[in-house]
Amino acid sequence: MAGESQKLRDKGAGLAARQLACRRGDRLVVSGLDFEVRPGELLLLRGPNGSGKSTLLRLLAGLIPPERGALSWNGAPIGDPEAWRAEIAYLGHLDAAKPELTPREDLRFWTRMREARTDGTAALDRLGLTPLADLPCRMLSAGQRRRLALARIAASGAPLWLLDEPFNALDDAAARMFAALLAEHRARGGLALLAAHGPMLEAEPSRELDLGLSLAFQDAP
């Protein structure tokens, strides 16, 4: 795995956007956007509500089409939607936990659907959900359901994580658990884009893209 990650870095692989524009309703929220995310990197999306962070992540997840511009993955245009979905793991604002399923059943369903190489047991453990693994999801708190959603991301096996406010509803201990998983994902050559308002507890970005100012692509301080 380490050798494969190094090859990806050497080839300059990853996600790239050129002159990307996206629309929410009748309003163009992002326009003329250029960025790149390489293996091992975390791109932090900043900006106030309404600046286009969630819209951009939904576009990258294939949920909405771009207004204009181009996206490429590992140097080739993104074409086949099914093939692209296999490359990404997307976390939105909703946790999508079915109330009648247990966390263990939920993870088993999601990992089978993605044909992942794991049943999610390790992800449940890493996010502190093992003691709750056989309770119905309707009994989980908001923070526990958020941890379950993050466990799906960690168990997905996808190289690109698209994360919309992943630290919402998490206490400090759970935030550190996920930050550790994110760091391990990057160490294996994984990539991530993360939208956030507040502090991220040990999740150090490679660069920041502020959608609320001038769309300047900046090195993280």
Secondary structure per residue as TSV (DSSP state, phi and psi in degrees):
chain	resnum	aa	ss	phi	psi
A	1	M	-	360.0	-42.9
A	2	A	H	-62.0	-41.2
A	3	G	H	-63.6	-39.9
A	4	E	H	-64.7	-41.2
A	5	S	H	-62.6	-39.3
A	6	Q	H	-66.1	-38.2
A	7	K	H	-60.4	-42.0
A	8	L	H	-61.9	-42.0
A	9	R	H	-64.0	-41.5
A	10	D	H	-63.3	-35.2
A	11	K	H	-81.0	-5.9
A	12	G	T	68.7	34.1
A	13	A	-	-74.1	169.7
A	14	G	S	138.0	-160.3
A	15	L	E	-103.8	135.8
A	16	A	E	-137.2	139.8
A	17	A	E	-121.3	139.2
A	18	R	E	-130.9	119.9
A	19	Q	E	51.8	42.6
A	20	L	E	-78.2	138.0
A	21	A	E	-134.1	141.0
A	22	C	E	-139.2	151.8
A	23	R	E	-121.2	141.2
A	24	R	E	-119.5	112.1
A	25	G	T	65.7	-125.5
A	26	D	T	-101.0	14.1
A	27	R	E	-117.9	131.5
A	28	L	E	-80.0	112.1
A	29	V	E	-95.9	-24.5
A	30	V	E	-136.2	137.4
A	31	S	E	-148.5	142.5
A	32	G	E	63.2	35.4
A	33	L	E	-89.4	126.7
A	34	D	E	-120.0	131.1
A	35	F	E	-160.4	162.9
A	36	E	E	-136.9	144.9
A	37	V	E	-131.2	120.7
A	38	R	-	-100.2	163.0
A	39	P	T	-51.7	132.6
A	40	G	T	88.5	-2.3
A	41	E	-	-101.8	152.0
A	42	L	E	-121.3	118.9
A	43	L	E	-99.4	119.6
A	44	L	E	-93.3	124.4
A	45	L	E	-96.0	121.5
A	46	R	E	-116.3	163.2
A	47	G	-	142.6	155.1
A	48	P	-	-71.3	171.2
A	49	N	T	-55.4	134.7
A	50	G	T	91.2	-1.8
A	51	S	S	-82.4	-11.0
A	52	G	S	110.0	8.4
A	53	K	H	-61.7	-52.9
A	54	S	H	-65.6	-39.2
A	55	T	H	-62.3	-42.3
A	56	L	H	-63.0	-43.4
A	57	L	H	-65.1	-38.3
A	58	R	H	-65.0	-37.6
A	59	L	H	-62.8	-47.3
A	60	L	H	-63.9	-29.3
A	61	A	T	-79.3	-3.5
A	62	G	T	82.2	14.4
A	63	L	S	-85.7	-23.9
A	64	I	S	-137.1	151.1
A	65	P	-	-83.1	153.1
A	66	P	-	-70.6	149.6
A	67	E	S	-69.6	-42.3
A	68	R	E	-164.5	173.8
A	69	G	E	101.1	-178.3
A	70	A	E	-138.2	145.8
A	71	L	E	-121.3	141.0
A	72	S	E	-133.2	152.3
A	73	W	E	-130.6	121.1
A	74	N	T	53.4	39.2
A	75	G	T	85.4	-1.9
A	76	A	E	-120.2	145.5
A	77	P	E	-58.7	142.3
A	78	I	-	-77.3	119.4
A	79	G	-	-121.0	-75.7
A	80	D	-	-64.8	114.6
A	81	P	H	-60.6	-38.3
A	82	E	H	-65.3	-44.0
A	83	A	H	-63.8	-37.5
A	84	W	H	-68.0	-39.4
A	85	R	H	-61.8	-28.7
A	86	A	T	-71.2	-18.8
A	87	E	T	-90.4	-14.0
A	88	I	E	-122.2	155.3
A	89	A	E	-128.3	122.0
A	90	Y	E	-113.6	130.4
A	91	L	E	-115.7	114.5
A	92	G	-	-97.9	-162.4
A	93	H	S	-77.0	-27.9
A	94	L	-	-88.6	141.6
A	95	D	-	-87.7	-16.7
A	96	A	-	56.2	32.8
A	97	A	-	-87.5	123.3
A	98	K	-	-73.3	124.0
A	99	P	T	-61.6	-28.1
A	100	E	T	-84.5	-15.1
A	101	L	S	-86.7	155.4
A	102	T	-	-87.8	161.2
A	103	P	H	-54.8	-37.5
A	104	R	H	-64.5	-44.0
A	105	E	H	-66.2	-39.1
A	106	D	H	-60.4	-48.1
A	107	L	H	-65.7	-37.8
A	108	R	H	-63.1	-42.1
A	109	F	H	-61.9	-49.7
A	110	W	H	-65.5	-40.7
A	111	T	H	-71.0	-34.5
A	112	R	H	-67.1	-40.5
A	113	M	H	-62.2	-35.9
A	114	R	H	-87.6	-5.3
A	115	E	T	57.0	40.3
A	116	A	-	-72.4	162.0
A	117	R	S	-86.8	7.7
A	118	T	S	-136.3	158.9
A	119	D	-	-95.2	3.2
A	120	G	S	90.9	-2.9
A	121	T	H	-58.6	-43.5
A	122	A	H	-64.9	-38.6
A	123	A	H	-65.5	-40.6
A	124	L	H	-57.8	-43.6
A	125	D	H	-66.7	-44.2
A	126	R	H	-64.5	-25.7
A	127	L	T	-102.5	17.1
A	128	G	T	70.9	26.0
A	129	L	-	-103.8	-1.2
A	130	T	G	-56.7	-42.3
A	131	P	G	-64.6	-18.6
A	132	L	G	-106.8	6.5
A	133	A	T	-63.4	-23.3
A	134	D	T	-113.5	15.6
A	135	L	S	-91.9	149.5
A	136	P	-	-61.4	142.6
A	137	C	G	-61.3	-23.4
A	138	R	G	-64.8	-16.7
A	139	M	G	-91.2	-4.5
A	140	L	S	-81.9	149.1
A	141	S	-	-75.4	171.4
A	142	A	H	-60.3	-41.5
A	143	G	H	-66.4	-38.0
A	144	Q	H	-68.8	-37.7
A	145	R	H	-66.8	-34.8
A	146	R	H	-65.6	-40.3
A	147	R	H	-62.6	-36.4
A	148	L	H	-64.3	-42.2
A	149	A	H	-61.6	-38.4
A	150	L	H	-70.9	-32.3
A	151	A	H	-62.9	-36.4
A	152	R	H	-60.2	-43.1
A	153	I	H	-61.0	-48.4
A	154	A	H	-64.0	-32.3
A	155	A	H	-88.8	-3.2
A	156	S	S	-69.6	-31.4
A	157	G	-	77.9	3.7
A	158	A	-	-75.8	141.0
A	159	P	S	-74.4	-25.0
A	160	L	E	-116.6	120.7
A	161	W	E	-103.1	129.2
A	162	L	E	-114.1	110.0
A	163	L	E	-122.5	115.5
A	164	D	E	-101.8	105.7
A	165	E	S	50.1	56.6
A	166	P	T	-66.5	-20.6
A	167	F	T	-89.7	0.1
A	168	N	T	-59.7	136.6
A	169	A	T	72.4	2.1
A	170	L	-	-92.6	139.9
A	171	D	-	-79.4	174.6
A	172	D	H	-60.3	-39.0
A	173	A	H	-65.2	-45.2
A	174	A	H	-67.1	-37.1
A	175	A	H	-62.0	-39.3
A	176	R	H	-69.4	-35.2
A	177	M	H	-59.4	-47.8
A	178	F	H	-70.7	-36.6
A	179	A	H	-58.8	-37.1
A	180	A	H	-66.7	-41.1
A	181	L	H	-64.8	-39.0
A	182	L	H	-64.6	-41.1
A	183	A	H	-63.5	-39.3
A	184	E	H	-68.0	-39.2
A	185	H	H	-57.4	-45.5
A	186	R	H	-67.7	-38.3
A	187	A	H	-63.4	-27.0
A	188	R	T	-84.2	2.1
A	189	G	T	96.9	7.6
A	190	G	-	-73.3	161.9
A	191	L	E	-121.4	157.9
A	192	A	E	-152.9	142.9
A	193	L	E	-116.7	133.2
A	194	L	E	-136.3	123.7
A	195	A	E	-94.9	133.0
A	196	A	-	-152.8	149.8
A	197	H	S	-99.1	-48.5
A	198	G	S	-104.0	-162.6
A	199	P	-	-65.2	155.3
A	200	M	-	-119.4	7.6
A	201	L	S	47.1	79.4
A	202	E	S	77.9	1.5
A	203	A	-	-91.6	95.9
A	204	E	-	-87.0	118.9
A	205	P	-	-76.0	155.7
A	206	S	S	-78.9	-40.8
A	207	R	E	-148.4	166.1
A	208	E	E	-124.3	142.2
A	209	L	E	-122.6	109.8
A	210	D	E	-94.2	106.8
A	211	L	T	-82.1	-8.0
A	212	G	T	-94.8	-7.6
A	213	L	T	-109.1	-103.3
A	214	S	T	-115.8	17.6
A	215	L	-	58.5	30.4
A	216	A	-	-74.9	134.3
A	217	F	E	-93.5	111.3
A	218	Q	E	-119.5	149.0
A	219	D	E	-70.2	138.8
A	220	A	-	-67.0	142.3
A	221	P	-	-67.1	360.0
